Amino acid sequence: MTELRRLLPVAAALTAILAGGQAAAQTVVVTKTPPGATVELGLNAATIGTATADAAGTATLPVNLEAHGRKPVADARIFVDVCEKSRRVTLLETGWEAPPPGAGCVRREIFGVFFLQKITTVVVNASEQAQAVWIKQGRAPDAWLRDVPADTEKAAAVESKLPRGFALFVGGGLSKYANASTVSCGSYTSCTSDDSKANIWIGGDFWIRSWIAASGGYLRPWGASADGSGNGYRFTTSLNPNVVTITAKVGAPLGRVRIYGEVGTAYNWTTRTTTQTMDEQSLVIDGLPVVIPGGTQEFTLKTEGWNWIWAGGGEFWMTPIAAVWGEVSWVKLTGNASGGGEGSLNDTLTSVTAGIRLRLGKN
């Protein structure tokens, strides 16, 4: 429940959290150091701990922010200094600048802002070749402390930033019809139309790998409309589609960002409704006045059909369970009359949509 209560602050701070059990206190575990090396822990501009790496190259240092005059929880950036015979890990809160690295030391900042709670364990790979960080709200798994090959570490770090599995999405934006006004207004000069409407899009993605996924969704744009008039009559037309999409996504992982292209099929069922009102007219026939009453008629055309959808976009994972996304899509709306009658639909719907994704379950 701790992670759930902290979800919104974590998202705002761009944290990287992995849910877990319980630990006694805030702890930093530094691995992959030379055996016997001196390992320092810094907080902002101060050194708050020193330890000697054991025979496996591991050193454990308590953090305890409250004991150093800080709040019990904090958002922090992490820096790793790799020196010939020592290592230094610095936790840097917002508003502070890291002190310069020591002579002959090489510094690397780990991407992201990390949320430290009272039960947080930070595991830092401080090897000379590559550095990385894992965070657990609780005790760190034993596998994190073992000698894991560098390629495996890199893969695990990528997966923690770009989760696989199932994610729900919801978004909204703007859709524009290509032909709705032309079909509705025809050659009438006294006709106004509105082809740009708000939309909603809901659905889910299943990322099989970090670069390929299957996706399904429901796209609902508000209906295009047109109003026109002529000599003795006026009309109103609306076009209201419902679109179900089934697509494949191919993505390019870039840290916490994934750029993707999308292609698939779309099924639409659409209703076009035209309401026409005739004015009352007075005529003279054979010298006698004749009144022709007015009236209102409504014509409805329902169509359905399959065609293609293309899209391109990107997403940014703020936490392992929450991301923001945005994309541009093109849906071909075609269909024949359903339930009898005559008529057809041929239009293209261009949409710009943005929203949020929430991952369900574990990788």
Protein Blocks (a to p, Z undefined) as FASTA:
>chain_A
ZZmmmmmmmmmnopadddddddfbdcdddehiaehiacdddehjbcfbdcdddfkopacd
dfklmlnopafbdcddddddddfkbccdddddehiacddddehiacdddedjddddfkbc
cdddfbfkbccddddeddddfklmmccdfklmmmmmmmmmmcghjdddddddddddfklm
mmmnmmafbbcddfbdcdddddddddfblmbccddddddddddddddddehiacdddddd
ddddddddddddehjaccdddddddddddddddddddddddddeehiacddddddddddd
ddddddddddddddddfbfkbccdddddddddddddeeiaedddddddddddddddddeh
jZZ
